């Protein structure tokens, strides 16, 4: 029976597909670490108090990249170049979502609006990350090879999402509500398109590695498009709502270590 669990099991069981999966994941997490590190360094004077949390966010993302690389190393595998069509972070930037890398490479302080854009973009992408990791924990939380890693990353992604909710609500109370709402909606619409395209590209690569028959690849592509259609019709709203999280100050303190991985 074709299911998300069975597809991911196939990917995990084959060295080449596992290699591509971990390489894509490690690259995205490492890129997120760099972005957050630069944002922490460039925060405007009035938002410097946010710096330790942004830095912690970046440290967590760096840690996740190391975890995925450690999973490869344990199998004796080396990372592979990430196909451009599967590069979620790069494709989002091309859509104008988030803070441009050119801006982050400069030494100019960010603006108040840049901080709103950063947190709004993070709220959307962290929702996606939290959803994905929650699914992986459901299916593979007890897996002897990847279970510990996905549980650890899932906890971090839940913290990141809680942090985004709390900080955006704080900014909304300061008068940024309209900008936050507009930015969240813009980000969510773009992210759902990019996520669909990246998912289709990843499954196409996996299908070729695993020699999936055409009907199976077509069924998976149809499933991805069906999920995308649902998101366009209203599923995206889960990415733009804001509520005060139960876990307050989720990024207070240093990043948690990853014993056995990084």
C-alpha positions in Angstrom: 0.0 0.0 0.0 1.3 3.4 -1.0 1.6 5.7 2.1 3.9 8.4 3.4 5.4 5.9 5.8 6.2 3.3 3.1 7.7 6.0 0.8 9.9 7.3 3.6 10.9 3.7 4.6 12.1 3.1 1.0 14.1 6.3 1.1 15.7 5.3 4.4 16.5 1.8 3.3 18.4 2.8 0.2 21.9 4.4 0.6 21.6 6.7 -2.4 18.1 8.0 -1.6 19.1 8.4 2.0 22.2 10.3 0.9 20.2 12.7 -1.2 17.5 13.2 1.6 20.1 14.0 4.3 22.1 16.2 1.9 19.1 18.3 1.1 18.1 18.5 4.8 21.6 19.4 6.0 22.0 22.1 3.3 18.7 23.8 4.2 19.4 23.7 7.9 22.9 25.0 7.5 21.7 27.8 5.4 19.1 28.7 8.0 21.8 28.8 10.6 23.8 31.2 8.6 20.8 33.4 8.0 19.9 33.6 11.6 23.5 34.3 12.6 23.7 37.2 10.3 20.3 38.6 11.4 21.4 38.4 15.0 24.5 40.4 14.2 22.6 43.0 12.2 19.6 43.7 14.5 18.8 47.4 14.9 19.7 49.0 18.1 16.1 49.0 19.4 15.8 45.2 18.9 19.2 44.1 20.3 17.5 42.3 23.1 16.2 39.8 20.5 19.7 38.9 19.6 20.3 36.0 21.9 17.1 34.3 20.7 17.9 34.8 17.0 21.4 33.5 17.7 20.0 30.5 19.5 17.7 29.8 16.5 20.7 29.9 14.2 22.7 27.6 16.5 19.8 25.1 16.5 19.7 25.1 12.7 23.5 24.6 12.5 23.1 21.7 14.9 20.4 20.1 12.7 22.7 20.4 9.7 25.5 18.6 11.7 23.0 15.9 12.8 22.0 15.1 9.2 25.7 15.0 8.2 26.4 12.7 11.2 23.6 10.3 10.0 25.4 10.1 6.6 28.8 9.5 8.3 27.4 6.7 10.3 26.5 4.9 7.1 29.9 5.8 5.6 28.3 8.1 3.1 29.3 11.6 1.9 26.9 14.5 1.1 26.0 15.1 -2.5 25.4 18.4 -4.2 21.8 19.6 -3.7 19.9 19.8 -7.0 18.8 23.5 -7.5 15.2 22.5 -8.0 15.1 21.0 -4.5 16.7 23.9 -2.8 13.7 25.2 -0.7 15.6 28.1 0.9 17.0 29.4 -2.5 13.7 29.1 -4.2 11.9 31.1 -1.4 14.5 33.8 -1.7 13.9 34.0 -5.5 10.2 34.6 -4.7 11.2 37.6 -2.6 10.3 35.8 0.6 12.3 36.6 3.7 15.4 38.8 3.9 17.6 38.7 0.8 21.0 37.2 1.2 22.6 40.3 -0.4 21.2 42.4 2.4 22.5 39.9 5.0 26.0 40.0 3.6 26.3 43.7 4.1 27.3 45.3 7.4 24.3 47.6 7.5 21.8 47.3 10.4 18.4 45.9 9.6 15.3 48.0 10.0 12.3 47.5 12.2 10.4 46.3 9.1 13.2 43.8 8.4 12.7 42.3 11.8 8.9 41.9 11.2 9.6 40.3 7.8 12.2 37.9 9.3 9.8 36.7 12.1 6.8 36.5 9.7 8.8 34.4 7.2 10.1 32.2 10.1 6.6 31.7 11.5 5.5 30.3 8.1 8.6 28.1 7.4 8.8 26.9 10.9 5.2 25.7 10.7 6.2 23.6 7.7 9.3 22.3 9.5 7.4 21.4 12.6 4.7 19.6 10.6 7.3 17.6 8.7 9.2 16.6 11.8 6.0 15.7 13.7 5.2 13.4 10.8 8.6 11.8 10.9 8.4 11.3 14.7 5.0 9.6 14.2 6.4 7.2 11.7 10.1 6.9 12.7 10.4 8.2 16.3 11.4 4.7 17.4 13.6 3.9 14.4 17.0 2.6 15.6 18.9 4.7 13.1 17.1 8.0 12.8 14.6 8.0 15.7 16.8 9.9 18.2 17.7 12.5 15.6 14.1 13.2 14.4 12.8 13.5 18.0 15.6 16.0 18.9 15.0 18.1 15.8 11.2 18.0 16.3 11.6 19.4 19.8 13.7 22.3 18.5 11.3 23.0 15.7 8.4 23.3 18.2 10.5 25.7 20.2 11.2 27.8 17.0 7.5 27.9 16.2 6.6 29.0 19.8 9.3 31.7 19.6 7.9 33.1 16.4 4.3 33.2 17.8 5.4 35.0 21.0 7.7 37.6 19.3 5.2 38.4 16.5 2.4 38.9 19.1 4.7 41.2 21.0 5.4 43.2 17.8 1.6 43.3 17.0 0.9 44.8 20.4 3.4 47.5 19.6 1.5 48.5 16.5 2.9 46.3 13.7 -0.2 44.1 13.4 -1.2 45.1 9.8 2.3 44.7 8.5 2.6 41.3 10.2 -0.7 40.1 8.8 0.1 41.2 5.2 3.6 39.7 5.4 2.3 36.4 6.8 -0.2 36.1 4.0 2.3 36.9 1.3 4.8 34.4 2.7 2.2 31.6 3.1 1.0 31.9 -0.5 4.5 31.8 -1.9 5.7 29.0 0.5 2.9 26.7 -0.5 3.9 27.0 -4.2 7.6 26.5 -3.5 6.9 23.6 -1.2 4.8 21.9 -3.9 7.5 22.4 -6.5 10.3 21.2 -4.2 8.3 18.2 -3.1 7.6 17.2 -6.8 11.3 17.7 -7.6 12.5 15.6 -4.6 10.1 12.8 -5.4 11.2 12.8 -9.1 14.8 12.4 -8.0 13.9 9.7 -5.5 11.8 7.9 -8.1 14.8 7.7 -10.5 17.1 6.5 -7.7 14.6 3.8 -6.5 13.4 2.9 -10.0 9.8 3.5 -9.1 7.3 2.5 -11.9 5.6 5.3 -13.7 2.2 4.7 -12.1 3.7 4.9 -8.6 5.5 8.2 -9.4 2.4 9.6 -11.0 0.3 8.7 -7.9 2.8 10.4 -5.6 2.8 13.5 -7.8 -1.0 13.5 -7.8 -1.0 13.3 -4.0 1.5 16.2 -3.7 -0.7 18.3 -6.0 -3.8 17.4 -4.1 -2.2 18.6 -0.8 -1.1 21.8 -2.5 -4.7 22.4 -3.8 -6.0 21.9 -0.3 -3.5 24.4 1.1 -4.3 27.0 -1.6 -8.0 26.6 -0.8 -7.5 27.3 2.9 -5.0 25.0 4.5 -2.5 27.8 4.4 -4.4 29.6 7.2 -2.7 27.4 9.8 0.5 29.1 8.8 -0.7 32.7 9.5 -2.7 32.4 12.7 -1.0 33.7 15.9 -1.6 32.5 19.5 0.4 32.8 22.6 2.2 29.5 23.0 2.1 27.4 26.2 5.9 27.2 26.0 7.0 30.8 26.7 10.6 32.1 26.1 11.2 28.9 24.2 14.6 30.1 22.9 15.8 31.5 26.2 19.2 30.1 27.0 21.8 28.2 24.9 21.1 25.6 22.2 20.6 22.1 23.6 23.5 19.8 22.8 23.1 16.8 20.5 25.1 14.0 22.2 26.1 11.3 19.7 25.5 13.5 16.7 27.1 17.0 16.9 
